[in-house]
Amino acid sequence: MVFLLSLAFQLPSIYELALLLLLIIIGIAIIILVVKILLFVLPAGIIAIVVWFLTGSLFWAGVAFLVVAFLLLLKR
């Protein structure tokens, strides 16, 4: 019985804890990167949708998207 309890509550090794910490850091970095990309694309996407609704042309919506994205790059 004591053997079963020790298996159920076995403490992780230092390598497992280090790997867990590394994976958590990588996961947080990926989430931050995705959020930054979405925040960068959002204004250009909104302008492109407005242009598409006003003109009905996907070409001009694409041009508007590229122009706004380029201006946002220059601003940074």
N, CA, C and O atoms as a Tinker XYZ file with bonds, in Angstrom:
   304  protein
     1  N      0.821000   -1.196000    0.000000    73     2
     2  CA     0.000000    0.000000    0.000000    64     1     3
     3  C      0.862000    1.256000    0.000000    63     2     4     5
     4  O      0.569000    2.218000   -0.710000    81     3
     5  N      1.914000    1.244000    0.791000    73     3     6
     6  CA     2.801000    2.400000    0.850000    64     5     7
     7  C      3.498000    2.589000   -0.498000    63     6     8     9
     8  O      3.738000    3.718000   -0.924000    81     7
     9  N      3.820000    1.489000   -1.160000    73     7    10
    10  CA     4.475000    1.553000   -2.463000    64     9    11
    11  C      3.562000    2.229000   -3.493000    63    10    12    13
    12  O      4.033000    3.021000   -4.309000    81    11
    13  N      2.269000    1.923000   -3.460000    73    11    14
    14  CA     1.329000    2.526000   -4.396000    64    13    15
    15  C      1.173000    4.023000   -4.148000    63    14    16    17
    16  O      1.054000    4.805000   -5.091000    81    15
    17  N      1.173000    4.414000   -2.881000    73    15    18
    18  CA     1.080000    5.827000   -2.554000    64    17    19
    19  C      2.322000    6.578000   -3.019000    63    18    20    21
    20  O      2.223000    7.710000   -3.492000    81    19
    21  N      3.482000    5.957000   -2.888000    73    19    22
    22  CA     4.706000    6.632000   -3.305000    64    21    23
    23  C      4.748000    6.775000   -4.823000    63    22    24    25
    24  O      5.327000    7.739000   -5.324000    81    23
    25  N      4.159000    5.854000   -5.563000    73    23    26
    26  CA     4.105000    5.984000   -7.014000    64    25    27
    27  C      3.139000    7.090000   -7.432000    63    26    28    29
    28  O      3.401000    7.808000   -8.398000    81    27
    29  N      2.046000    7.230000   -6.727000    73    27    30
    30  CA     1.040000    8.214000   -7.078000    64    29    31
    31  C      1.518000    9.630000   -6.781000    63    30    32    33
    32  O      1.131000   10.569000   -7.477000    81    31
    33  N      2.345000    9.797000   -5.771000    73    31    34
    34  CA     2.786000   11.125000   -5.356000    64    33    35
    35  C      4.279000   11.310000   -5.552000    63    34    36    37
    36  O      4.932000   11.991000   -4.762000    81    35
    37  N      4.820000   10.711000   -6.598000    73    35    38
    38  CA     6.243000   10.826000   -6.848000    64    37    39
    39  C      6.569000   12.240000   -7.310000    63    38    40    41
    40  O      5.878000   12.801000   -8.161000    81    39
    41  N      7.621000   12.808000   -6.745000    73    39    42
    42  CA     8.026000   14.150000   -7.114000    64    41    43
    43  C      8.773000   14.110000   -8.458000    63    42    44    45
    44  O      9.535000   13.177000   -8.713000    81    43
    45  N      8.558000   15.112000   -9.310000    73    43    46
    46  CA     9.256000   15.129000  -10.590000    64    45    47
    47  C     10.736000   15.462000  -10.413000    63    46    48    49
    48  O     11.128000   16.107000   -9.441000    81    47
    49  N     11.536000   15.018000  -11.352000    73    47    50
    50  CA    12.964000   15.289000  -11.278000    64    49    51
    51  C     13.235000   16.730000  -11.699000    63    50    52    53
    52  O     12.358000   17.410000  -12.231000    81    51
    53  N     14.448000   17.180000  -11.456000    73    51    54
    54  CA    14.826000   18.551000  -11.800000    64    53    55
    55  C     14.802000   18.747000  -13.316000    63    54    56    57
    56  O     14.521000   19.847000  -13.792000    81    55
    57  N     15.093000   17.692000  -14.077000    73    55    58
    58  CA    15.060000   17.786000  -15.536000    64    57    59
    59  C     13.630000   17.963000  -16.040000    63    58    60    61
    60  O     13.386000   18.725000  -16.976000    81    59
    61  N     12.705000   17.272000  -15.430000    73    59    62
    62  CA    11.306000   17.424000  -15.825000    64    61    63
    63  C     10.797000   18.825000  -15.504000    63    62    64    65
    64  O     10.044000   19.408000  -16.283000    81    63
    65  N     11.205000   19.362000  -14.365000    73    63    66
    66  CA    10.794000   20.717000  -14.003000    64    65    67
    67  C     11.412000   21.749000  -14.944000    63    66    68    69
    68  O     10.751000   22.711000  -15.334000    81    67
    69  N     12.683000   21.547000  -15.308000    73    67    70
    70  CA    13.341000   22.465000  -16.235000    64    69    71
    71  C     12.682000   22.404000  -17.610000    63    70    72    73
    72  O     12.489000   23.437000  -18.251000    81    71
    73  N     12.338000   21.211000  -18.064000    73    71    74
    74  CA    11.659000   21.056000  -19.347000    64    73    75
    75  C     10.275000   21.699000  -19.315000    63    74    76    77
    76  O      9.863000   22.338000  -20.283000    81    75
    77  N      9.569000   21.535000  -18.222000    73    75    78
    78  CA     8.255000   22.159000  -18.069000    64    77    79
    79  C      8.382000   23.679000  -18.133000    63    78    80    81
    80  O      7.594000   24.340000  -18.809000    81    79
    81  N      9.356000   24.227000  -17.441000    73    79    82
    82  CA     9.575000   25.672000  -17.453000    64    81    83
    83  C      9.918000   26.152000  -18.858000    63    82    84    85
    84  O      9.416000   27.187000  -19.295000    81    83
    85  N     10.760000   25.421000  -19.563000    73    83    86
    86  CA    11.133000   25.777000  -20.927000    64    85    87
    87  C      9.915000   25.747000  -21.849000    63    86    88    89
    88  O      9.738000   26.657000  -22.659000    81    87
    89  N      9.081000   24.729000  -21.740000    73    87    90
    90  CA     7.888000   24.631000  -22.574000    64    89    91
    91  C      6.884000   25.741000  -22.265000    63    90    92    93
    92  O      6.221000   26.246000  -23.171000    81    91
    93  N      6.771000   26.118000  -21.011000    73    91    94
    94  CA     5.868000   27.218000  -20.641000    64    93    95
    95  C      6.371000   28.527000  -21.233000    63    94    96    97
    96  O      5.577000   29.320000  -21.739000    81    95
    97  N      7.685000   28.765000  -21.178000    73    95    98
    98  CA     8.260000   29.984000  -21.748000    64    97    99
    99  C      8.055000   30.015000  -23.257000    63    98   100   101
   100  O      7.700000   31.058000  -23.806000    81    99
   101  N      8.271000   28.893000  -23.935000    73    99   102
   102  CA     8.065000   28.828000  -25.385000    64   101   103
   103  C      6.596000   29.075000  -25.723000    63   102   104   105
   104  O      6.297000   29.794000  -26.676000    81   103
   105  N      5.690000   28.496000  -24.968000    73   103   106
   106  CA     4.262000   28.697000  -25.206000    64   105   107
   107  C      3.846000   30.148000  -25.032000    63   106   108   109
   108  O      3.080000   30.672000  -25.840000    81   107
   109  N      4.338000   30.800000  -23.993000    73   107   110
   110  CA     4.016000   32.211000  -23.772000    64   109   111
   111  C      4.580000   33.064000  -24.891000    63   110   112   113
   112  O      3.921000   33.999000  -25.346000    81   111
   113  N      5.798000   32.758000  -25.345000    73   111   114
   114  CA     6.405000   33.516000  -26.447000    64   113   115
   115  C      5.590000   33.371000  -27.729000    63   114   116   117
   116  O      5.414000   34.345000  -28.461000    81   115
   117  N      5.096000   32.177000  -28.004000    73   115   118
   118  CA     4.283000   31.957000  -29.200000    64   117   119
   119  C      2.967000   32.723000  -29.100000    63   118   120   121
   120  O      2.524000   33.320000  -30.082000    81   119
   121  N      2.348000   32.713000  -27.945000    73   119   122
   122  CA     1.094000   33.453000  -27.754000    64   121   123
   123  C      1.319000   34.944000  -27.948000    63   122   124   125
   124  O      0.511000   35.607000  -28.599000    81   123
   125  N      2.404000   35.486000  -27.397000    73   123   126
   126  CA     2.710000   36.909000  -27.552000    64   125   127
   127  C      2.945000   37.242000  -29.015000    63   126   128   129
   128  O      2.482000   38.277000  -29.495000    81   127
   129  N      3.660000   36.375000  -29.735000    73   127   130
   130  CA     3.925000   36.603000  -31.156000    64   129   131
   131  C      2.633000   36.613000  -31.968000    63   130   132   133
   132  O      2.460000   37.465000  -32.840000    81   131
   133  N      1.741000   35.694000  -31.699000    73   131   134
   134  CA     0.467000   35.637000  -32.424000    64   133   135
   135  C     -0.367000   36.882000  -32.152000    63   134   136   137
   136  O     -0.981000   37.426000  -33.070000    81   135
   137  N     -0.398000   37.336000  -30.911000    73   135   138
   138  CA    -1.170000   38.532000  -30.571000    64   137   139
   139  C     -0.584000   39.756000  -31.269000    63   138   140   141
   140  O     -1.332000   40.597000  -31.767000    81   139
   141  N      0.751000   39.866000  -31.313000    73   139   142
   142  CA     1.372000   41.001000  -31.998000    64   141   143
   143  C      1.054000   40.988000  -33.488000    63   142   144   145
   144  O      0.790000   42.037000  -34.074000    81   143
   145  N      1.077000   39.819000  -34.100000    73   143   146
   146  CA     0.749000   39.726000  -35.523000    64   145   147
   147  C     -0.707000   40.118000  -35.766000    63   146   148   149
   148  O     -1.005000   40.840000  -36.717000    81   147
   149  N     -1.609000   39.648000  -34.915000    73   147   150
   150  CA    -3.026000   39.999000  -35.077000    64   149   151
   151  C     -3.252000   41.497000  -34.891000    63   150   152   153
   152  O     -4.044000   42.095000  -35.619000    81   151
   153  N     -2.572000   42.103000  -33.935000    73   151   154
   154  CA    -2.724000   43.537000  -33.723000    64   153   155
   155  C     -2.132000   44.337000  -34.875000    63   154   156   157
   156  O     -2.578000   45.450000  -35.151000    81   155
   157  N     -1.127000   43.777000  -35.549000    73   155   158
   158  CA    -0.549000   44.456000  -36.703000    64   157   159
   159  C     -1.482000   44.369000  -37.907000    63   158   160   161
   160  O     -1.626000   45.342000  -38.647000    81   159
   161  N     -2.116000   43.218000  -38.112000    73   159   162
   162  CA    -2.951000   42.985000  -39.293000    64   161   163
   163  C     -4.358000   43.562000  -39.123000    63   162   164   165
   164  O     -5.029000   43.838000  -40.117000    81   163
   165  N     -4.805000   43.744000  -37.910000    73   163   166
   166  CA    -6.182000   44.178000  -37.657000    64   165   167
   167  C     -6.548000   45.513000  -38.316000    63   166   168   169
   168  O     -7.571000   45.571000  -38.999000    81   167
   169  N     -5.764000   46.592000  -38.146000    73   167   170
   170  CA    -6.166000   47.853000  -38.801000    64   169   171
   171  C     -6.202000   47.742000  -40.321000    63   170   172   173
   172  O     -7.117000   48.262000  -40.959000    81   171
   173  N     -5.213000   47.070000  -40.904000    73   171   174
   174  CA    -5.195000   46.904000  -42.353000    64   173   175
   175  C     -6.388000   46.076000  -42.816000    63   174   176   177
   176  O     -6.973000   46.364000  -43.860000    81   175
   177  N     -6.748000   45.063000  -42.060000    73   175   178
   178  CA    -7.901000   44.235000  -42.401000    64   177   179
   179  C     -9.204000   44.999000  -42.330000    63   178   180   181
   180  O    -10.077000   44.832000  -43.182000    81   179
   181  N     -9.337000   45.831000  -41.325000    73   179   182
   182  CA   -10.566000   46.628000  -41.184000    64   181   183
   183  C    -10.702000   47.599000  -42.360000    63   182   184   185
   184  O    -11.783000   47.736000  -42.934000    81   183
   185  N     -9.607000   48.267000  -42.714000    73   183   186
   186  CA    -9.650000   49.191000  -43.851000    64   185   187
   187  C     -9.974000   48.439000  -45.141000    63   186   188   189
   188  O    -10.754000   48.916000  -45.965000    81   187
   189  N     -9.376000   47.269000  -45.309000    73   187   190
   190  CA    -9.643000   46.482000  -46.513000    64   189   191
   191  C    -11.112000   46.065000  -46.594000    63   190   192   193
   192  O    -11.702000   46.082000  -47.675000    81   191
   193  N    -11.698000   45.694000  -45.469000    73   191   194
   194  CA   -13.122000   45.317000  -45.460000    64   193   195
   195  C    -14.006000   46.511000  -45.801000    63   194   196   197
   196  O    -14.979000   46.376000  -46.544000    81   195
   197  N    -13.669000   47.680000  -45.258000    73   195   198
   198  CA   -14.443000   48.888000  -45.573000    64   197   199
   199  C    -14.337000   49.215000  -47.057000    63   198   200   201
   200  O    -15.341000   49.527000  -47.697000    81   199
   201  N    -13.121000   49.144000  -47.608000    73   199   202
   202  CA   -12.942000   49.417000  -49.033000    64   201   203
   203  C    -13.703000   48.397000  -49.872000    63   202   204   205
   204  O    -14.298000   48.754000  -50.889000    81   203
   205  N    -13.689000   47.160000  -49.468000    73   203   206
   206  CA   -14.406000   46.122000  -50.211000    64   205   207
   207  C    -15.919000   46.376000  -50.189000    63   206   208   209
   208  O    -16.593000   46.209000  -51.206000    81   207
   209  N    -16.453000   46.783000  -49.017000    73   207   210
   210  CA   -17.885000   47.091000  -48.950000    64   209   211
   211  C    -18.239000   48.300000  -49.812000    63   210   212   213
   212  O    -19.296000   48.326000  -50.442000    81   211
   213  N    -17.358000   49.302000  -49.843000    73   211   214
   214  CA   -17.657000   50.514000  -50.603000    64   213   215
   215  C    -17.498000   50.326000  -52.101000    63   214   216   217
   216  O    -18.287000   50.865000  -52.879000    81   215
   217  N    -16.483000   49.563000  -52.522000    73   215   218
   218  CA   -16.222000   49.426000  -53.957000    64   217   219
   219  C    -16.702000   48.093000  -54.522000    63   218   220   221
   220  O    -17.030000   48.017000  -55.706000    81   219
   221  N    -16.751000   47.065000  -53.724000    73   219   222
   222  CA   -17.100000   45.741000  -54.211000    64   221   223
   223  C    -15.953000   45.055000  -54.940000    63   222   224   225
   224  O    -16.134000   43.989000  -55.528000    81   223
   225  N    -14.772000   45.667000  -54.901000    73   223   226
   226  CA   -13.626000   45.142000  -55.629000    64   225   227
   227  C    -12.613000   44.546000  -54.659000    63   226   228   229
   228  O    -12.139000   45.220000  -53.744000    81   227
   229  N    -12.286000   43.272000  -54.873000    73   227   230
   230  CA   -11.251000   42.647000  -54.051000    64   229   231
   231  C     -9.870000   43.208000  -54.380000    63   230   232   233
   232  O     -8.987000   43.228000  -53.522000    81   231
   233  N     -9.679000   43.664000  -55.624000    73   231   234
   234  CA    -8.403000   44.254000  -56.010000    64   233   235
   235  C     -8.109000   45.491000  -55.162000    63   234   236   237
   236  O     -7.032000   45.611000  -54.578000    81   235
   237  N     -9.086000   46.419000  -55.099000    73   235   238
   238  CA    -8.864000   47.643000  -54.335000    64   237   239
   239  C     -8.793000   47.363000  -52.836000    63   238   240   241
   240  O     -8.092000   48.066000  -52.108000    81   239
   241  N     -9.501000   46.361000  -52.379000    73   239   242
   242  CA    -9.392000   45.969000  -50.968000    64   241   243
   243  C     -7.978000   45.460000  -50.674000    63   242   244   245
   244  O     -7.402000   45.775000  -49.633000    81   243
   245  N     -7.424000   44.670000  -51.604000    73   243   246
   246  CA    -6.055000   44.190000  -51.429000    64   245   247
   247  C     -5.046000   45.308000  -51.462000    63   246   248   249
   248  O     -4.097000   45.319000  -50.678000    81   247
   249  N     -5.244000   46.263000  -52.375000    73   247   250
   250  CA    -4.350000   47.420000  -52.442000    64   249   251
   251  C     -4.422000   48.221000  -51.148000    63   250   252   253
   252  O     -3.392000   48.641000  -50.620000    81   251
   253  N     -5.613000   48.432000  -50.640000    73   251   254
   254  CA    -5.779000   49.169000  -49.387000    64   253   255
   255  C     -5.102000   48.436000  -48.237000    63   254   256   257
   256  O     -4.459000   49.059000  -47.392000    81   255
   257  N     -5.242000   47.120000  -48.203000    73   255   258
   258  CA    -4.600000   46.325000  -47.157000    64   257   259
   259  C     -3.087000   46.500000  -47.214000    63   258   260   261
   260  O     -2.444000   46.752000  -46.195000    81   259
   261  N     -2.524000   46.366000  -48.413000    73   259   262
   262  CA    -1.068000   46.492000  -48.554000    64   261   263
   263  C     -0.577000   47.891000  -48.209000    63   262   264   265
   264  O      0.470000   48.037000  -47.580000    81   263
   265  N     -1.313000   48.918000  -48.609000    73   263   266
   266  CA    -0.903000   50.291000  -48.310000    64   265   267
   267  C     -0.917000   50.541000  -46.807000    63   266   268   269
   268  O      0.034000   51.099000  -46.260000    81   267
   269  N     -1.981000   50.136000  -46.145000    73   267   270
   270  CA    -2.071000   50.348000  -44.697000    64   269   271
   271  C     -1.006000   49.533000  -43.962000    63   270   272   273
   272  O     -0.403000   50.025000  -43.008000    81   271
   273  N     -0.773000   48.300000  -44.393000    73   271   274
   274  CA     0.258000   47.486000  -43.760000    64   273   275
   275  C      1.636000   48.108000  -43.961000    63   274   276   277
   276  O      2.453000   48.113000  -43.040000    81   275
   277  N      1.897000   48.631000  -45.151000    73   275   278
   278  CA     3.174000   49.285000  -45.423000    64   277   279
   279  C      3.343000   50.535000  -44.568000    63   278   280   281
   280  O      4.423000   50.778000  -44.029000    81   279
   281  N      2.286000   51.326000  -44.440000    73   279   282
   282  CA     2.349000   52.532000  -43.605000    64   281   283
   283  C      2.573000   52.182000  -42.129000    63   282   284   285
   284  O      3.292000   52.886000  -41.420000    81   283
   285  N      1.953000   51.092000  -41.676000    73   283   286
   286  CA     2.175000   50.664000  -40.304000    64   285   287
   287  C      3.623000   50.216000  -40.092000    63   286   288   289
   288  O      4.201000   50.449000  -39.029000    81   287
   289  N      4.204000   49.574000  -41.105000    73   287   290
   290  CA     5.615000   49.190000  -41.013000    64   289   291
   291  C      6.518000   50.416000  -40.953000    63   290   292   293
   292  O      7.483000   50.447000  -40.190000    81   291
   293  N      6.198000   51.434000  -41.769000    73   291   294
   294  CA     7.007000   52.651000  -41.758000    64   293   295
   295  C      6.880000   53.380000  -40.422000    63   294   296   297
   296  O      7.841000   53.983000  -39.944000    81   295
   297  N      5.703000   53.324000  -39.828000    73   295   298
   298  CA     5.471000   54.006000  -38.553000    64   297   299
   299  C      6.327000   53.404000  -37.439000    63   298   300   301
   300  O      6.773000   54.117000  -36.540000    81   299
   301  N      6.553000   52.104000  -37.498000    73   299   302
   302  CA     7.367000   51.439000  -36.483000    64   301   303
   303  C      8.789000   51.683000  -36.805000    63   302   304
   304  O      9.673000   51.217000  -36.086000    81   303
